[in-house]
Amino acid sequence: MSDIDAKLAPLFEEAVKEKKVPGIGYFIVDGKGNFVVNKTFGTTNLQDPDAAPFDADTTVTIFSCTKLITSIAALQLVEQGKLSLDDPVEKYVPRISKIQVLESADPGPDGQPKPVLRDTKTKPTVMNLLLHTAGFSYDFFDVPTLSWRIASGRAPLGYHTLAEWEDFETPFVAEPGSKYVYGINIDWLGFVIEAASGESLGDYFANHILKPLGMNETSPKLTPGKKNTAIVHFDIEGQGLVANPESKHNESPTCSGGGGFLYSTMNDYAKLLATMLNNGTSPTTGKSILKPETIRKYIFTDQLGPEVDRTLLGEIGASIPIASLEGTILPSLPVEKKGWSTGLLLNHEDLPYGRKAGSGSWAGLGNLFYWIDPKTGIAGMIATSILPFLNPTFMRLFDEFERVAYGHDVAGDGVVEDDRRNYKAKAKI
């Protein structure tokens, strides 16, 4: 057992034993595709005693870990001259021109939301989508968007479970180009990619990213009959973790948003992270998916200009408690020391107990987090299948994982103040 596993395994085993997580795993990979560590614990379904164990080949819903792949696809089209980052989105997807800005959704005399909308002053660009500055949010992170959703008669949380145009045609909550607001921007980027490439999003990913990297277990569809598939578990107050086998994406969508529709495995996603460390070329297949200069210029460089309000960078809202808790990503850094590239949240300073400045990271709603550290030459990921996002047990384990990955001892309960943690939810961890 490695020193990293020796320090971490007792924490993870305890969390599994106490049923605070179902199945969970972590890995660290380098730019040559070699694993420093790769460890898993638990089961794919807490309610099924015969369920398969959770391992590095377990299929999981990766939610927004999809977004990096969508961003890579867009940058490929930029390299090929089929797409310009300065182009208005309506050039490729005309229906975005009807989207308005939501100025308020305050309740009327009857207590129901009464949305007030206005036309935009600017047109969102492809770059705005990549940077989450187009103005879109998510209904489960943002109260006004949720209020609009309720007033419009559409079911909340319908993005990839229903996957119809109406689920992505929510209003902007900020003027396009003016503010970082995390939301369905990358879903719209998926629509742009389909229009610019002439391929469906799933086919484009398979042909130009997944197959070249040997990511054969990553797909918009579950493998029929595969037992080693993690069930999404809901953390319900008073009941604990409850498996929900019906929590799946629509595999025959009306429209394919690029924000969170893929399934993958830890071993597969490690191939993507190793490729990013290796300047866009797979260290195992030898295939290149992006040029090194594209990786440096767009993936690991802050693209938010001084005109952009970045106060929400790293801040996670919570309007639907079953989907997400409220919290902060990289709480040890002030917002001016965080950035956003065309795919990743960047830290401009070393984390107190973790990755180095210039690293990029992001996450998936089911409590999956990863980082890529070009300076140190490693990438790490921790994955499970729990809602809501920012599950306190998971966040503590992630914090301990990154600390130990960088040579520190585990913090333990109460040893380190919350503001010195790398991650936290606004709930006790």
Long-range contacts (C-beta under 8 A, 24 or more apart in sequence): 2-36, 2-37, 4-28, 4-36, 4-37, 4-404, 4-405, 5-37, 5-39, 7-404, 7-409, 7-410, 8-39, 8-400, 8-401, 8-404, 8-410, 9-39, 9-41, 11-397, 11-400, 11-410, 12-39, 12-41, 12-397, 13-41, 15-41, 15-393, 15-397, 16-41, 16-42, 16-43, 19-46, 19-240, 19-241, 20-241, 20-393, 21-241, 21-384, 21-386, 21-391, 21-393, 21-394, 21-397, 22-46, 22-54, 22-230, 22-231, 22-233, 22-241, 22-243, 22-384, 22-385, 22-386, 23-53, 23-54, 23-58, 23-230, 23-384, 23-385, 24-54, 24-382, 24-383, 24-384, 24-394, 24-397, 25-54, 25-55, 25-56, 25-58, 25-266, 25-382, 25-383, 25-384, 26-380, 26-381, 26-382, 26-383, 26-401, 27-56, 27-266, 27-270, 27-380, 27-381, 28-378, 28-379, 28-380, 28-405, 29-270, 29-273, 29-274, 29-277, 29-378, 29-379, 29-380, 30-274, 30-277, 30-377, 30-378, 30-379, 31-274, 31-277, 31-278, 31-283, 31-377, 32-274, 32-278, 32-283, 33-270, 33-271, 33-274, 33-278, 33-282, 33-283, 33-284, 35-270, 36-378, 36-405, 37-405, 38-266, 38-267, 38-270, 40-266, 44-227, 44-228, 44-229, 44-230, 44-231, 44-385, 45-230, 45-231, 45-243, 45-245, 46-233, 46-241, 46-242, 46-243, 47-242, 47-243, 48-243, 51-227, 51-231, 52-227, 52-228, 52-229, 54-230, 55-228, 56-265, 56-266, 56-267, 57-217, 57-228, 57-265, 57-266, 57-267, 58-228, 58-229, 58-230, 58-265, 58-266, 59-217, 59-222, 59-223, 59-226, 59-228, 59-229, 59-230, 59-263, 59-264, 59-265, 60-229, 60-230, 60-263, 60-264, 60-265, 60-266, 60-366, 60-368, 60-383, 60-384, 60-385, 61-230, 61-232, 61-247, 61-248, 61-249, 61-263, 61-364, 61-366, 61-385, 62-260, 62-262, 62-263, 62-264, 62-269, 62-364, 62-366, 62-368, 62-383, 63-260, 63-364, 63-365, 63-366, 63-368, 64-186, 64-259, 64-260, 64-362, 64-363, 64-364, 64-365, 65-262, 65-264, 65-269, 65-362, 65-363, 65-364, 65-368, 65-370, 66-186, 66-258, 66-259, 66-260, 66-261, 66-262, 66-364, 67-186, 67-258, 67-259, 67-260, 67-343, 67-362, 68-272, 68-343, 68-344, 68-362, 69-205, 69-209, 69-210, 69-262, 69-272, 70-186, 70-189, 70-190, 70-193, 70-201, 70-258, 70-259, 71-130, 71-186, 71-189, 71-299, 71-342, 71-343, 72-209, 72-289, 72-290, 72-343, 73-193, 73-197, 73-201, 73-204, 73-205, 73-208, 73-209, 73-258, 74-126, 74-130, 74-189, 74-192, 74-193, 74-342, 75-290, 75-294, 75-298, 75-299, 75-342, 76-208, 76-209, 76-289, 76-290, 77-193, 77-196, 77-197, 78-294, 79-290, 79-291, 79-294, 82-196, 82-197, 83-126, 83-192, 83-193, 83-196, 84-126, 85-125, 85-126, 85-127, 85-130, 86-125, 86-126, 86-127, 87-125, 87-126, 88-123, 88-124, 88-125, 88-126, 89-123, 89-124, 89-125, 89-126, 89-128, 89-129, 89-134, 89-188, 89-192, 90-123, 92-126, 92-191, 92-192, 92-195, 92-196, 93-188, 93-191, 93-192, 93-195, 95-165, 95-169, 96-124, 96-188, 97-123, 98-169, 99-169, 99-170, 99-171, 99-172, 100-171, 100-172, 101-135, 101-171, 101-172, 101-173, 101-174, 101-175, 102-144, 102-145, 102-148, 102-171, 102-172, 102-173, 104-144, 105-143, 105-144, 105-147, 105-148, 105-151, 107-147, 112-150, 112-151, 113-147, 113-148, 113-150, 113-151, 114-151, 115-147, 115-148, 115-151, 115-152, 115-171, 117-171, 120-172, 120-175, 120-176, 121-175, 122-175, 122-176, 122-177, 122-178, 123-176, 124-172, 124-176, 124-177, 125-176, 125-177, 126-189, 126-192, 127-303, 127-342, 128-176, 128-177, 128-185, 129-185, 129-186, 129-188, 129-189, 129-192, 130-185, 130-186, 130-189, 130-303, 130-342, 130-343, 131-180, 131-185, 131-303, 131-304, 131-308, 131-340, 131-342, 132-180, 132-181, 132-182, 132-183, 132-185, 132-186, 132-340, 133-174, 133-176, 133-177, 133-178, 133-179, 133-180, 133-181, 133-185, 133-304, 133-308, 134-172, 134-176, 134-177, 134-185, 134-188, 135-172, 135-173, 135-174, 135-175, 135-176, 135-178, 135-179, 135-181, 136-170, 136-172, 136-173, 136-181, 136-183, 136-184, 136-185, 136-188, 137-170, 137-173, 137-181, 137-182, 137-183, 137-184, 138-182, 138-183, 138-184, 139-170, 139-319, 139-320, 140-318, 140-319, 140-320, 140-323, 140-324, 141-182, 141-183, 141-316, 141-317, 141-318, 141-319, 141-324, 142-173, 142-181, 142-183, 142-317, 142-319, 143-317, 143-319, 144-173, 145-170, 145-171, 145-173, 145-183, 145-319, 146-319, 146-320, 156-320, 157-320, 157-323, 159-184, 159-187, 159-257, 159-259, 159-260, 160-249, 160-250, 160-253, 160-257, 160-259, 160-260, 160-261, 161-247, 161-248, 161-249, 161-250, 162-250, 163-249, 163-250, 163-253, 163-254, 163-255, 163-256, 163-257, 163-261, 164-253, 164-254, 164-255, 165-254, 165-255, 168-255, 168-257, 174-309, 177-307, 177-308, 178-307, 178-308, 178-309, 179-308, 179-309, 179-310, 179-311, 179-312, 180-304, 180-308, 180-309, 180-310, 180-311, 180-312, 180-313, 180-340, 181-312, 182-312, 182-316, 184-257, 184-259, 185-259, 186-257, 186-258, 186-259, 187-257, 187-258, 187-259, 187-260, 188-257, 188-258, 189-258, 190-256, 190-257, 190-258, 190-259, 191-255, 191-256, 191-257, 191-258, 193-258, 194-256, 200-256, 201-256, 201-258, 201-261, 202-256, 205-262, 208-289, 209-289, 212-282, 212-285, 212-287, 212-288, 212-289, 213-271, 213-272, 213-275, 213-282, 213-284, 213-285, 213-287, 213-289, 214-271, 214-282, 214-284, 214-285, 215-264, 215-268, 215-269, 215-271, 215-272, 216-268, 217-264, 217-265, 217-267, 217-268, 218-262, 218-263, 218-264, 218-265, 218-268, 218-269, 219-262, 219-263, 219-264, 220-249, 220-251, 220-256, 220-261, 220-262, 220-263, 221-251, 221-263, 222-248, 222-251, 222-263, 229-263, 230-384, 230-385, 231-385, 232-366, 232-385, 232-386, 232-387, 233-385, 233-386, 233-387, 234-322, 234-386, 234-387, 234-388, 235-386, 235-387, 235-388, 235-391, 236-322, 241-386, 247-387, 260-364, 260-365, 266-381, 266-383, 269-370, 269-381, 269-383, 270-379, 270-381, 273-370, 273-372, 273-379, 273-381, 274-379, 276-372, 276-379, 277-372, 277-374, 277-377, 277-378, 277-379, 298-341, 298-342, 298-343, 299-341, 299-342, 299-343, 299-344, 299-360, 300-341, 300-344, 300-346, 300-358, 300-360, 300-374, 301-341, 302-339, 302-340, 302-341, 302-346, 302-348, 303-339, 303-340, 303-341, 303-342, 304-339, 304-340, 310-335, 310-336, 310-338, 310-339, 310-340, 311-335, 313-338, 313-339, 313-340, 313-345, 314-338, 314-345, 316-389, 316-390, 318-388, 321-388, 322-387, 322-388, 323-365, 323-387, 323-388, 323-389, 324-365, 324-387, 324-388, 324-389, 324-390, 325-388, 325-389, 325-390, 325-391, 325-392, 325-425, 325-426, 325-427, 326-390, 326-425, 326-426, 327-390, 327-395, 327-423, 327-424, 327-425, 327-426, 327-427, 328-424, 328-426, 329-361, 329-363, 329-423, 330-422, 330-423, 331-418, 331-419, 331-421, 331-422, 331-423, 331-424, 332-419, 332-420, 332-421, 332-422, 344-372, 351-402, 351-422, 352-420, 352-422, 353-399, 353-402, 353-403, 353-406, 353-408, 353-411, 353-416, 353-420, 353-422, 354-402, 354-403, 354-405, 354-406, 354-422, 355-402, 355-406, 363-389, 365-389, 367-391, 367-394, 369-398, 369-423, 371-402, 376-406, 378-405, 380-405, 390-425, 390-427, 391-425, 392-425, 392-427, 392-428, 392-429, 393-429, 395-423, 395-424, 395-425, 395-429, 396-429, 398-422, 398-423, 399-423, 399-424, 399-429
